[in-house]
Amino acid sequence: MIVTVQHLHTVPTWNGRQGFCHRSSREFFKRHGLDWQGFLEHGIDEELLLATGDALAHILVEHAREVGDGQ
């Protein structure tokens, strides 16, 4: 499945708000050698996010799976 920026904007967070912030997400992408601009334009395969082993990446993927393309 392709995880999109729309999923990033709508994922429920621990503080009751929606979405992960772009600044921290850009840092995450850089730290893991992932293409931030490509993600913004086309999304990213869930397997690449899961391969990072990051708990927040797993939360984002689960959210994307739950809502699919119809956020």
CHARMM internal coordinates of N, CA and C (Angstrom, degrees):
IC EDIT
DIST 1 N 1 CA 1.4542
DIST 1 CA 1 C 1.5221
ANGL 1 N 1 CA 1 C 108.73
DIST 1 C 2 N 1.3125
ANGL 1 CA 1 C 2 N 115.09
DIHE 1 N 1 CA 1 C 2 N 146.12
DIST 2 N 2 CA 1.4615
ANGL 1 C 2 N 2 CA 121.48
DIHE 1 CA 1 C 2 N 2 CA 176.46
DIST 2 CA 2 C 1.5288
ANGL 2 N 2 CA 2 C 109.01
DIHE 1 C 2 N 2 CA 2 C -93.30
DIST 2 C 3 N 1.3145
ANGL 2 CA 2 C 3 N 115.64
DIHE 2 N 2 CA 2 C 3 N 124.68
DIST 3 N 3 CA 1.4658
ANGL 2 C 3 N 3 CA 122.65
DIHE 2 CA 2 C 3 N 3 CA 175.81
DIST 3 CA 3 C 1.5253
ANGL 3 N 3 CA 3 C 106.59
DIHE 2 C 3 N 3 CA 3 C -93.49
DIST 3 C 4 N 1.3266
ANGL 3 CA 3 C 4 N 115.93
DIHE 3 N 3 CA 3 C 4 N 130.83
DIST 4 N 4 CA 1.4649
ANGL 3 C 4 N 4 CA 120.67
DIHE 3 CA 3 C 4 N 4 CA -174.82
DIST 4 CA 4 C 1.5240
ANGL 4 N 4 CA 4 C 112.03
DIHE 3 C 4 N 4 CA 4 C -113.52
DIST 4 C 5 N 1.3188
ANGL 4 CA 4 C 5 N 115.18
DIHE 4 N 4 CA 4 C 5 N 171.11
DIST 5 N 5 CA 1.4573
ANGL 4 C 5 N 5 CA 120.80
DIHE 4 CA 4 C 5 N 5 CA 176.36
DIST 5 CA 5 C 1.5346
ANGL 5 N 5 CA 5 C 110.22
DIHE 4 C 5 N 5 CA 5 C -63.03
DIST 5 C 6 N 1.3293
ANGL 5 CA 5 C 6 N 117.38
DIHE 5 N 5 CA 5 C 6 N -28.24
DIST 6 N 6 CA 1.4725
ANGL 5 C 6 N 6 CA 120.16
DIHE 5 CA 5 C 6 N 6 CA 176.65
DIST 6 CA 6 C 1.5328
ANGL 6 N 6 CA 6 C 110.17
DIHE 5 C 6 N 6 CA 6 C -63.62
DIST 6 C 7 N 1.3094
ANGL 6 CA 6 C 7 N 116.49
DIHE 6 N 6 CA 6 C 7 N -38.20
DIST 7 N 7 CA 1.4640
ANGL 6 C 7 N 7 CA 119.67
DIHE 6 CA 6 C 7 N 7 CA 175.69
DIST 7 CA 7 C 1.5276
ANGL 7 N 7 CA 7 C 109.92
DIHE 6 C 7 N 7 CA 7 C -64.11
DIST 7 C 8 N 1.3411
ANGL 7 CA 7 C 8 N 116.48
DIHE 7 N 7 CA 7 C 8 N -42.16
DIST 8 N 8 CA 1.4615
ANGL 7 C 8 N 8 CA 121.44
DIHE 7 CA 7 C 8 N 8 CA 178.90
DIST 8 CA 8 C 1.5262
ANGL 8 N 8 CA 8 C 110.50
DIHE 7 C 8 N 8 CA 8 C -59.59
DIST 8 C 9 N 1.3260
ANGL 8 CA 8 C 9 N 117.07
DIHE 8 N 8 CA 8 C 9 N -38.44
DIST 9 N 9 CA 1.4709
ANGL 8 C 9 N 9 CA 121.87
DIHE 8 CA 8 C 9 N 9 CA -177.79
DIST 9 CA 9 C 1.5202
ANGL 9 N 9 CA 9 C 112.82
DIHE 8 C 9 N 9 CA 9 C -75.25
DIST 9 C 10 N 1.3338
ANGL 9 CA 9 C 10 N 118.05
DIHE 9 N 9 CA 9 C 10 N -22.08
DIST 10 N 10 CA 1.4661
ANGL 9 C 10 N 10 CA 120.20
DIHE 9 CA 9 C 10 N 10 CA -172.54
DIST 10 CA 10 C 1.5220
ANGL 10 N 10 CA 10 C 114.43
DIHE 9 C 10 N 10 CA 10 C -112.01
DIST 10 C 11 N 1.3306
ANGL 10 CA 10 C 11 N 117.86
DIHE 10 N 10 CA 10 C 11 N -1.99
DIST 11 N 11 CA 1.4593
ANGL 10 C 11 N 11 CA 119.52
DIHE 10 CA 10 C 11 N 11 CA -178.66
DIST 11 CA 11 C 1.5396
ANGL 11 N 11 CA 11 C 109.75
DIHE 10 C 11 N 11 CA 11 C -64.45
DIST 11 C 12 N 1.3320
ANGL 11 CA 11 C 12 N 117.99
DIHE 11 N 11 CA 11 C 12 N 130.59
DIST 12 N 12 CA 1.4631
ANGL 11 C 12 N 12 CA 119.89
DIHE 11 CA 11 C 12 N 12 CA 176.32
DIST 12 CA 12 C 1.5278
ANGL 12 N 12 CA 12 C 110.24
DIHE 11 C 12 N 12 CA 12 C -67.08
DIST 12 C 13 N 1.3168
ANGL 12 CA 12 C 13 N 116.93
DIHE 12 N 12 CA 12 C 13 N 140.07
DIST 13 N 13 CA 1.4547
ANGL 12 C 13 N 13 CA 120.97
DIHE 12 CA 12 C 13 N 13 CA -179.76
DIST 13 CA 13 C 1.5187
ANGL 13 N 13 CA 13 C 111.50
DIHE 12 C 13 N 13 CA 13 C -112.28
DIST 13 C 14 N 1.3083
ANGL 13 CA 13 C 14 N 115.14
DIHE 13 N 13 CA 13 C 14 N 170.43
DIST 14 N 14 CA 1.4605
ANGL 13 C 14 N 14 CA 123.12
DIHE 13 CA 13 C 14 N 14 CA -176.90
DIST 14 CA 14 C 1.5201
ANGL 14 N 14 CA 14 C 112.62
DIHE 13 C 14 N 14 CA 14 C -67.68
DIST 14 C 15 N 1.3377
ANGL 14 CA 14 C 15 N 118.25
DIHE 14 N 14 CA 14 C 15 N -17.67
DIST 15 N 15 CA 1.4659
ANGL 14 C 15 N 15 CA 120.58
DIHE 14 CA 14 C 15 N 15 CA -177.65
DIST 15 CA 15 C 1.5280
ANGL 15 N 15 CA 15 C 112.67
DIHE 14 C 15 N 15 CA 15 C -99.92
DIST 15 C 16 N 1.3428
ANGL 15 CA 15 C 16 N 116.36
DIHE 15 N 15 CA 15 C 16 N 9.71
DIST 16 N 16 CA 1.4572
ANGL 15 C 16 N 16 CA 120.39
DIHE 15 CA 15 C 16 N 16 CA 177.48
DIST 16 CA 16 C 1.5135
ANGL 16 N 16 CA 16 C 114.45
DIHE 15 C 16 N 16 CA 16 C 88.48
DIST 16 C 17 N 1.3074
ANGL 16 CA 16 C 17 N 116.99
DIHE 16 N 16 CA 16 C 17 N -3.88
DIST 17 N 17 CA 1.4625
ANGL 16 C 17 N 17 CA 120.67
DIHE 16 CA 16 C 17 N 17 CA 177.65
DIST 17 CA 17 C 1.5166
ANGL 17 N 17 CA 17 C 109.85
DIHE 16 C 17 N 17 CA 17 C -92.55
DIST 17 C 18 N 1.3189
ANGL 17 CA 17 C 18 N 115.40
DIHE 17 N 17 CA 17 C 18 N 177.59
DIST 18 N 18 CA 1.4603
ANGL 17 C 18 N 18 CA 120.96
DIHE 17 CA 17 C 18 N 18 CA 177.66
DIST 18 CA 18 C 1.5134
ANGL 18 N 18 CA 18 C 109.67
DIHE 17 C 18 N 18 CA 18 C -113.71
DIST 18 C 19 N 1.3217
ANGL 18 CA 18 C 19 N 115.43
DIHE 18 N 18 CA 18 C 19 N 140.13
DIST 19 N 19 CA 1.4512
ANGL 18 C 19 N 19 CA 121.71
DIHE 18 CA 18 C 19 N 19 CA 170.43
DIST 19 CA 19 C 1.5123
ANGL 19 N 19 CA 19 C 114.83
DIHE 18 C 19 N 19 CA 19 C 91.59
DIST 19 C 20 N 1.3348
ANGL 19 CA 19 C 20 N 114.15
DIHE 19 N 19 CA 19 C 20 N 147.41
DIST 20 N 20 CA 1.4505
ANGL 19 C 20 N 20 CA 122.32
DIHE 19 CA 19 C 20 N 20 CA 172.79
DIST 20 CA 20 C 1.5201
ANGL 20 N 20 CA 20 C 107.22
DIHE 19 C 20 N 20 CA 20 C -95.86
DIST 20 C 21 N 1.3224
ANGL 20 CA 20 C 21 N 117.39
DIHE 20 N 20 CA 20 C 21 N 145.50
DIST 21 N 21 CA 1.4612
ANGL 20 C 21 N 21 CA 120.99
DIHE 20 CA 20 C 21 N 21 CA -176.42
DIST 21 CA 21 C 1.5278
ANGL 21 N 21 CA 21 C 111.26
DIHE 20 C 21 N 21 CA 21 C -73.84
DIST 21 C 22 N 1.3097
ANGL 21 CA 21 C 22 N 115.25
DIHE 21 N 21 CA 21 C 22 N 148.67
DIST 22 N 22 CA 1.4623
ANGL 21 C 22 N 22 CA 121.71
DIHE 21 CA 21 C 22 N 22 CA -178.17
DIST 22 CA 22 C 1.5292
ANGL 22 N 22 CA 22 C 111.51
DIHE 21 C 22 N 22 CA 22 C -66.22
DIST 22 C 23 N 1.3182
ANGL 22 CA 22 C 23 N 117.66
DIHE 22 N 22 CA 22 C 23 N -41.20
DIST 23 N 23 CA 1.4598
ANGL 22 C 23 N 23 CA 120.20
DIHE 22 CA 22 C 23 N 23 CA -176.69
DIST 23 CA 23 C 1.5207
ANGL 23 N 23 CA 23 C 111.39
DIHE 22 C 23 N 23 CA 23 C -58.30
DIST 23 C 24 N 1.3174
ANGL 23 CA 23 C 24 N 116.08
DIHE 23 N 23 CA 23 C 24 N -51.75
DIST 24 N 24 CA 1.4704
ANGL 23 C 24 N 24 CA 119.81
DIHE 23 CA 23 C 24 N 24 CA 179.06
DIST 24 CA 24 C 1.5169
ANGL 24 N 24 CA 24 C 111.58
DIHE 23 C 24 N 24 CA 24 C -66.34
DIST 24 C 25 N 1.3177
ANGL 24 CA 24 C 25 N 116.67
DIHE 24 N 24 CA 24 C 25 N -34.61
DIST 25 N 25 CA 1.4675
ANGL 24 C 25 N 25 CA 120.42
DIHE 24 CA 24 C 25 N 25 CA 179.25
DIST 25 CA 25 C 1.5205
ANGL 25 N 25 CA 25 C 110.87
DIHE 24 C 25 N 25 CA 25 C -67.32
DIST 25 C 26 N 1.3289
ANGL 25 CA 25 C 26 N 116.84
DIHE 25 N 25 CA 25 C 26 N -41.07
DIST 26 N 26 CA 1.4750
ANGL 25 C 26 N 26 CA 120.26
DIHE 25 CA 25 C 26 N 26 CA 176.11
DIST 26 CA 26 C 1.5285
ANGL 26 N 26 CA 26 C 110.45
DIHE 25 C 26 N 26 CA 26 C -60.45
DIST 26 C 27 N 1.3282
ANGL 26 CA 26 C 27 N 116.70
DIHE 26 N 26 CA 26 C 27 N -42.97
DIST 27 N 27 CA 1.4635
ANGL 26 C 27 N 27 CA 121.21
DIHE 26 CA 26 C 27 N 27 CA 178.36
DIST 27 CA 27 C 1.5260
ANGL 27 N 27 CA 27 C 110.79
DIHE 26 C 27 N 27 CA 27 C -62.43
DIST 27 C 28 N 1.3277
ANGL 27 CA 27 C 28 N 116.76
DIHE 27 N 27 CA 27 C 28 N -41.01
DIST 28 N 28 CA 1.4586
ANGL 27 C 28 N 28 CA 121.90
DIHE 27 CA 27 C 28 N 28 CA 177.22
DIST 28 CA 28 C 1.5270
ANGL 28 N 28 CA 28 C 110.35
DIHE 27 C 28 N 28 CA 28 C -59.73
DIST 28 C 29 N 1.3276
ANGL 28 CA 28 C 29 N 116.90
DIHE 28 N 28 CA 28 C 29 N -48.08
DIST 29 N 29 CA 1.4609
ANGL 28 C 29 N 29 CA 121.58
DIHE 28 CA 28 C 29 N 29 CA -179.70
DIST 29 CA 29 C 1.5344
ANGL 29 N 29 CA 29 C 110.36
DIHE 28 C 29 N 29 CA 29 C -60.34
DIST 29 C 30 N 1.3279
ANGL 29 CA 29 C 30 N 116.60
DIHE 29 N 29 CA 29 C 30 N -43.89
DIST 30 N 30 CA 1.4626
ANGL 29 C 30 N 30 CA 120.75
DIHE 29 CA 29 C 30 N 30 CA 179.97
DIST 30 CA 30 C 1.5302
ANGL 30 N 30 CA 30 C 110.43
DIHE 29 C 30 N 30 CA 30 C -63.59
DIST 30 C 31 N 1.3157
ANGL 30 CA 30 C 31 N 116.67
DIHE 30 N 30 CA 30 C 31 N -45.85
DIST 31 N 31 CA 1.4679
ANGL 30 C 31 N 31 CA 122.07
DIHE 30 CA 30 C 31 N 31 CA -178.71
DIST 31 CA 31 C 1.5221
ANGL 31 N 31 CA 31 C 111.60
DIHE 30 C 31 N 31 CA 31 C -59.38
DIST 31 C 32 N 1.3212
ANGL 31 CA 31 C 32 N 117.04
DIHE 31 N 31 CA 31 C 32 N -33.23
DIST 32 N 32 CA 1.4639
ANGL 31 C 32 N 32 CA 121.44
DIHE 31 CA 31 C 32 N 32 CA -176.90
DIST 32 CA 32 C 1.5347
ANGL 32 N 32 CA 32 C 113.08
DIHE 31 C 32 N 32 CA 32 C -101.36
DIST 32 C 33 N 1.3342
ANGL 32 CA 32 C 33 N 116.68
DIHE 32 N 32 CA 32 C 33 N 7.87
DIST 33 N 33 CA 1.4583
ANGL 32 C 33 N 33 CA 120.59
DIHE 32 CA 32 C 33 N 33 CA 177.57
DIST 33 CA 33 C 1.5201
ANGL 33 N 33 CA 33 C 113.78
DIHE 32 C 33 N 33 CA 33 C 67.08
DIST 33 C 34 N 1.3278
ANGL 33 CA 33 C 34 N 116.56
DIHE 33 N 33 CA 33 C 34 N 31.34
DIST 34 N 34 CA 1.4606
ANGL 33 C 34 N 34 CA 122.07
DIHE 33 CA 33 C 34 N 34 CA 179.91
DIST 34 CA 34 C 1.5270
ANGL 34 N 34 CA 34 C 110.03
DIHE 33 C 34 N 34 CA 34 C -101.32
DIST 34 C 35 N 1.3128
ANGL 34 CA 34 C 35 N 116.75
DIHE 34 N 34 CA 34 C 35 N 153.74
DIST 35 N 35 CA 1.4576
ANGL 34 C 35 N 35 CA 123.76
DIHE 34 CA 34 C 35 N 35 CA -175.30
DIST 35 CA 35 C 1.5325
ANGL 35 N 35 CA 35 C 111.23
DIHE 34 C 35 N 35 CA 35 C -86.71
DIST 35 C 36 N 1.3246
ANGL 35 CA 35 C 36 N 116.36
DIHE 35 N 35 CA 35 C 36 N 101.51
DIST 36 N 36 CA 1.4626
ANGL 35 C 36 N 36 CA 121.95
DIHE 35 CA 35 C 36 N 36 CA -178.88
DIST 36 CA 36 C 1.5309
ANGL 36 N 36 CA 36 C 111.33
DIHE 35 C 36 N 36 CA 36 C -62.93
DIST 36 C 37 N 1.3264
ANGL 36 CA 36 C 37 N 116.94
DIHE 36 N 36 CA 36 C 37 N -49.22
DIST 37 N 37 CA 1.4613
ANGL 36 C 37 N 37 CA 119.87
DIHE 36 CA 36 C 37 N 37 CA -177.63
DIST 37 CA 37 C 1.5313
ANGL 37 N 37 CA 37 C 110.95
DIHE 36 C 37 N 37 CA 37 C -63.25
DIST 37 C 38 N 1.3215
ANGL 37 CA 37 C 38 N 116.65
DIHE 37 N 37 CA 37 C 38 N -39.62
DIST 38 N 38 CA 1.4631
ANGL 37 C 38 N 38 CA 120.53
DIHE 37 CA 37 C 38 N 38 CA 176.37
DIST 38 CA 38 C 1.5139
ANGL 38 N 38 CA 38 C 111.46
DIHE 37 C 38 N 38 CA 38 C -62.05
DIST 38 C 39 N 1.3289
ANGL 38 CA 38 C 39 N 115.98
DIHE 38 N 38 CA 38 C 39 N -38.68
DIST 39 N 39 CA 1.4659
ANGL 38 C 39 N 39 CA 120.72
DIHE 38 CA 38 C 39 N 39 CA 176.87
DIST 39 CA 39 C 1.5241
ANGL 39 N 39 CA 39 C 110.45
DIHE 38 C 39 N 39 CA 39 C -62.24
DIST 39 C 40 N 1.3227
ANGL 39 CA 39 C 40 N 116.84
DIHE 39 N 39 CA 39 C 40 N -46.45
DIST 40 N 40 CA 1.4623
ANGL 39 C 40 N 40 CA 120.11
DIHE 39 CA 39 C 40 N 40 CA -179.50
DIST 40 CA 40 C 1.5257
ANGL 40 N 40 CA 40 C 111.61
DIHE 39 C 40 N 40 CA 40 C -60.34
DIST 40 C 41 N 1.3225
ANGL 40 CA 40 C 41 N 116.02
DIHE 40 N 40 CA 40 C 41 N -38.10
DIST 41 N 41 CA 1.4602
ANGL 40 C 41 N 41 CA 120.47
DIHE 40 CA 40 C 41 N 41 CA -176.06
DIST 41 CA 41 C 1.5223
ANGL 41 N 41 CA 41 C 114.19
DIHE 40 C 41 N 41 CA 41 C -84.28
DIST 41 C 42 N 1.3379
ANGL 41 CA 41 C 42 N 116.78
DIHE 41 N 41 CA 41 C 42 N -36.01
DIST 42 N 42 CA 1.4673
ANGL 41 C 42 N 42 CA 119.55
DIHE 41 CA 41 C 42 N 42 CA -170.63
DIST 42 CA 42 C 1.5303
ANGL 42 N 42 CA 42 C 114.98
DIHE 41 C 42 N 42 CA 42 C -130.47
DIST 42 C 43 N 1.3235
ANGL 42 CA 42 C 43 N 117.59
DIHE 42 N 42 CA 42 C 43 N -8.12
DIST 43 N 43 CA 1.4546
ANGL 42 C 43 N 43 CA 120.08
DIHE 42 CA 42 C 43 N 43 CA -173.19
DIST 43 CA 43 C 1.5247
ANGL 43 N 43 CA 43 C 110.90
DIHE 42 C 43 N 43 CA 43 C 85.18
DIST 43 C 44 N 1.3255
ANGL 43 CA 43 C 44 N 115.50
DIHE 43 N 43 CA 43 C 44 N -176.84
DIST 44 N 44 CA 1.4582
ANGL 43 C 44 N 44 CA 121.30
DIHE 43 CA 43 C 44 N 44 CA -178.10
DIST 44 CA 44 C 1.5236
ANGL 44 N 44 CA 44 C 108.49
DIHE 43 C 44 N 44 CA 44 C -143.31
DIST 44 C 45 N 1.3049
ANGL 44 CA 44 C 45 N 115.87
DIHE 44 N 44 CA 44 C 45 N 144.17
DIST 45 N 45 CA 1.4611
ANGL 44 C 45 N 45 CA 120.23
DIHE 44 CA 44 C 45 N 45 CA 178.98
DIST 45 CA 45 C 1.5291
ANGL 45 N 45 CA 45 C 109.16
DIHE 44 C 45 N 45 CA 45 C -65.53
DIST 45 C 46 N 1.3114
ANGL 45 CA 45 C 46 N 115.61
DIHE 45 N 45 CA 45 C 46 N 135.63
DIST 46 N 46 CA 1.4722
ANGL 45 C 46 N 46 CA 120.51
DIHE 45 CA 45 C 46 N 46 CA -178.38
DIST 46 CA 46 C 1.5236
ANGL 46 N 46 CA 46 C 112.44
DIHE 45 C 46 N 46 CA 46 C -56.05
DIST 46 C 47 N 1.3266
ANGL 46 CA 46 C 47 N 117.52
DIHE 46 N 46 CA 46 C 47 N -32.71
DIST 47 N 47 CA 1.4620
ANGL 46 C 47 N 47 CA 120.57
DIHE 46 CA 46 C 47 N 47 CA -178.02
DIST 47 CA 47 C 1.5210
ANGL 47 N 47 CA 47 C 111.92
DIHE 46 C 47 N 47 CA 47 C -62.96
DIST 47 C 48 N 1.3242
ANGL 47 CA 47 C 48 N 117.34
DIHE 47 N 47 CA 47 C 48 N -34.59
DIST 48 N 48 CA 1.4609
ANGL 47 C 48 N 48 CA 120.24
DIHE 47 CA 47 C 48 N 48 CA 177.66
DIST 48 CA 48 C 1.5255
ANGL 48 N 48 CA 48 C 111.06
DIHE 47 C 48 N 48 CA 48 C -66.17
DIST 48 C 49 N 1.3245
ANGL 48 CA 48 C 49 N 116.62
DIHE 48 N 48 CA 48 C 49 N -39.44
DIST 49 N 49 CA 1.4671
ANGL 48 C 49 N 49 CA 119.93
DIHE 48 CA 48 C 49 N 49 CA 177.07
DIST 49 CA 49 C 1.5309
ANGL 49 N 49 CA 49 C 110.96
DIHE 48 C 49 N 49 CA 49 C -68.22
DIST 49 C 50 N 1.3265
ANGL 49 CA 49 C 50 N 116.41
DIHE 49 N 49 CA 49 C 50 N -45.26
DIST 50 N 50 CA 1.4647
ANGL 49 C 50 N 50 CA 119.75
DIHE 49 CA 49 C 50 N 50 CA -179.09
DIST 50 CA 50 C 1.5251
ANGL 50 N 50 CA 50 C 111.88
DIHE 49 C 50 N 50 CA 50 C -63.23
DIST 50 C 51 N 1.3216
ANGL 50 CA 50 C 51 N 116.84
DIHE 50 N 50 CA 50 C 51 N -33.44
DIST 51 N 51 CA 1.4621
ANGL 50 C 51 N 51 CA 121.26
DIHE 50 CA 50 C 51 N 51 CA -179.05
DIST 51 CA 51 C 1.5297
ANGL 51 N 51 CA 51 C 112.56
DIHE 50 C 51 N 51 CA 51 C -64.23
DIST 51 C 52 N 1.3358
ANGL 51 CA 51 C 52 N 117.62
DIHE 51 N 51 CA 51 C 52 N -18.51
DIST 52 N 52 CA 1.4656
ANGL 51 C 52 N 52 CA 120.05
DIHE 51 CA 51 C 52 N 52 CA 178.48
DIST 52 CA 52 C 1.5240
ANGL 52 N 52 CA 52 C 111.13
DIHE 51 C 52 N 52 CA 52 C -71.02
DIST 52 C 53 N 1.3322
ANGL 52 CA 52 C 53 N 117.13
DIHE 52 N 52 CA 52 C 53 N -23.61
DIST 53 N 53 CA 1.4544
ANGL 52 C 53 N 53 CA 121.02
DIHE 52 CA 52 C 53 N 53 CA -177.53
DIST 53 CA 53 C 1.5193
ANGL 53 N 53 CA 53 C 113.60
DIHE 52 C 53 N 53 CA 53 C 75.55
DIST 53 C 54 N 1.3088
ANGL 53 CA 53 C 54 N 117.39
DIHE 53 N 53 CA 53 C 54 N 6.14
DIST 54 N 54 CA 1.4587
ANGL 53 C 54 N 54 CA 122.48
DIHE 53 CA 53 C 54 N 54 CA -177.31
DIST 54 CA 54 C 1.5320
ANGL 54 N 54 CA 54 C 110.86
DIHE 53 C 54 N 54 CA 54 C -79.31
DIST 54 C 55 N 1.3240
ANGL 54 CA 54 C 55 N 116.43
DIHE 54 N 54 CA 54 C 55 N 133.07
DIST 55 N 55 CA 1.4633
ANGL 54 C 55 N 55 CA 121.02
DIHE 54 CA 54 C 55 N 55 CA -177.85
DIST 55 CA 55 C 1.5294
ANGL 55 N 55 CA 55 C 112.14
DIHE 54 C 55 N 55 CA 55 C -61.98
DIST 55 C 56 N 1.3287
ANGL 55 CA 55 C 56 N 117.56
DIHE 55 N 55 CA 55 C 56 N -39.43
DIST 56 N 56 CA 1.4631
ANGL 55 C 56 N 56 CA 119.69
DIHE 55 CA 55 C 56 N 56 CA -179.71
DIST 56 CA 56 C 1.5220
ANGL 56 N 56 CA 56 C 111.06
DIHE 55 C 56 N 56 CA 56 C -69.50
DIST 56 C 57 N 1.3243
ANGL 56 CA 56 C 57 N 117.42
DIHE 56 N 56 CA 56 C 57 N -32.78
DIST 57 N 57 CA 1.4634
ANGL 56 C 57 N 57 CA 120.18
DIHE 56 CA 56 C 57 N 57 CA 174.86
DIST 57 CA 57 C 1.5211
ANGL 57 N 57 CA 57 C 109.97
DIHE 56 C 57 N 57 CA 57 C -62.91
DIST 57 C 58 N 1.3266
ANGL 57 CA 57 C 58 N 116.54
DIHE 57 N 57 CA 57 C 58 N -40.16
DIST 58 N 58 CA 1.4639
ANGL 57 C 58 N 58 CA 120.63
DIHE 57 CA 57 C 58 N 58 CA 178.20
DIST 58 CA 58 C 1.5293
ANGL 58 N 58 CA 58 C 110.92
DIHE 57 C 58 N 58 CA 58 C -64.57
DIST 58 C 59 N 1.3135
ANGL 58 CA 58 C 59 N 117.41
DIHE 58 N 58 CA 58 C 59 N -39.72
DIST 59 N 59 CA 1.4634
ANGL 58 C 59 N 59 CA 121.41
DIHE 58 CA 58 C 59 N 59 CA 177.87
DIST 59 CA 59 C 1.5262
ANGL 59 N 59 CA 59 C 109.87
DIHE 58 C 59 N 59 CA 59 C -63.06
DIST 59 C 60 N 1.3283
ANGL 59 CA 59 C 60 N 116.47
DIHE 59 N 59 CA 59 C 60 N -42.95
DIST 60 N 60 CA 1.4645
ANGL 59 C 60 N 60 CA 120.73
DIHE 59 CA 59 C 60 N 60 CA 179.39
DIST 60 CA 60 C 1.5231
ANGL 60 N 60 CA 60 C 111.37
DIHE 59 C 60 N 60 CA 60 C -63.36
DIST 60 C 61 N 1.3275
ANGL 60 CA 60 C 61 N 116.98
DIHE 60 N 60 CA 60 C 61 N -43.35
DIST 61 N 61 CA 1.4627
ANGL 60 C 61 N 61 CA 120.65
DIHE 60 CA 60 C 61 N 61 CA 179.28
DIST 61 CA 61 C 1.5310
ANGL 61 N 61 CA 61 C 110.35
DIHE 60 C 61 N 61 CA 61 C -64.09
DIST 61 C 62 N 1.3121
ANGL 61 CA 61 C 62 N 117.55
DIHE 61 N 61 CA 61 C 62 N -43.63
DIST 62 N 62 CA 1.4712
ANGL 61 C 62 N 62 CA 120.39
DIHE 61 CA 61 C 62 N 62 CA 178.89
DIST 62 CA 62 C 1.5266
ANGL 62 N 62 CA 62 C 110.70
DIHE 61 C 62 N 62 CA 62 C -60.82
DIST 62 C 63 N 1.3180
ANGL 62 CA 62 C 63 N 116.49
DIHE 62 N 62 CA 62 C 63 N -41.57
DIST 63 N 63 CA 1.4681
ANGL 62 C 63 N 63 CA 120.37
DIHE 62 CA 62 C 63 N 63 CA 177.42
DIST 63 CA 63 C 1.5282
ANGL 63 N 63 CA 63 C 110.24
DIHE 62 C 63 N 63 CA 63 C -61.62
DIST 63 C 64 N 1.3274
ANGL 63 CA 63 C 64 N 116.45
DIHE 63 N 63 CA 63 C 64 N -45.72
DIST 64 N 64 CA 1.4682
ANGL 63 C 64 N 64 CA 120.25
DIHE 63 CA 63 C 64 N 64 CA -179.42
DIST 64 CA 64 C 1.5216
ANGL 64 N 64 CA 64 C 110.31
DIHE 63 C 64 N 64 CA 64 C -61.34
DIST 64 C 65 N 1.3212
ANGL 64 CA 64 C 65 N 117.63
DIHE 64 N 64 CA 64 C 65 N -39.29
DIST 65 N 65 CA 1.4575
ANGL 64 C 65 N 65 CA 120.96
DIHE 64 CA 64 C 65 N 65 CA 178.30
DIST 65 CA 65 C 1.5248
ANGL 65 N 65 CA 65 C 111.03
DIHE 64 C 65 N 65 CA 65 C -64.85
DIST 65 C 66 N 1.3294
ANGL 65 CA 65 C 66 N 116.62
DIHE 65 N 65 CA 65 C 66 N -39.87
DIST 66 N 66 CA 1.4752
ANGL 65 C 66 N 66 CA 120.48
DIHE 65 CA 65 C 66 N 66 CA -178.64
DIST 66 CA 66 C 1.5243
ANGL 66 N 66 CA 66 C 112.12
DIHE 65 C 66 N 66 CA 66 C -66.77
DIST 66 C 67 N 1.3262
ANGL 66 CA 66 C 67 N 116.64
DIHE 66 N 66 CA 66 C 67 N -43.34
DIST 67 N 67 CA 1.4669
ANGL 66 C 67 N 67 CA 118.54
DIHE 66 CA 66 C 67 N 67 CA -175.60
DIST 67 CA 67 C 1.5215
ANGL 67 N 67 CA 67 C 112.78
DIHE 66 C 67 N 67 CA 67 C -93.35
DIST 67 C 68 N 1.3252
ANGL 67 CA 67 C 68 N 117.09
DIHE 67 N 67 CA 67 C 68 N -18.09
DIST 68 N 68 CA 1.4532
ANGL 67 C 68 N 68 CA 119.99
DIHE 67 CA 67 C 68 N 68 CA -179.05
DIST 68 CA 68 C 1.5042
ANGL 68 N 68 CA 68 C 111.34
DIHE 67 C 68 N 68 CA 68 C 61.88
DIST 68 C 69 N 1.3087
ANGL 68 CA 68 C 69 N 116.91
DIHE 68 N 68 CA 68 C 69 N -140.88
DIST 69 N 69 CA 1.4544
ANGL 68 C 69 N 69 CA 121.62
DIHE 68 CA 68 C 69 N 69 CA -179.05
DIST 69 CA 69 C 1.5269
ANGL 69 N 69 CA 69 C 112.29
DIHE 68 C 69 N 69 CA 69 C -89.40
DIST 69 C 70 N 1.3175
ANGL 69 CA 69 C 70 N 117.59
DIHE 69 N 69 CA 69 C 70 N -2.75
DIST 70 N 70 CA 1.4607
ANGL 69 C 70 N 70 CA 119.88
DIHE 69 CA 69 C 70 N 70 CA -173.49
DIST 70 CA 70 C 1.5121
ANGL 70 N 70 CA 70 C 114.45
DIHE 69 C 70 N 70 CA 70 C -102.33
DIST 70 C 71 N 1.3350
ANGL 70 CA 70 C 71 N 118.59
DIHE 70 N 70 CA 70 C 71 N 43.32
DIST 71 N 71 CA 1.4504
ANGL 70 C 71 N 71 CA 120.61
DIHE 70 CA 70 C 71 N 71 CA -179.67
DIST 71 CA 71 C 1.4851
ANGL 71 N 71 CA 71 C 106.51
DIHE 70 C 71 N 71 CA 71 C -61.45
END
COOR INIT
IC SEED 1 N 1 CA 1 C
IC BUILD
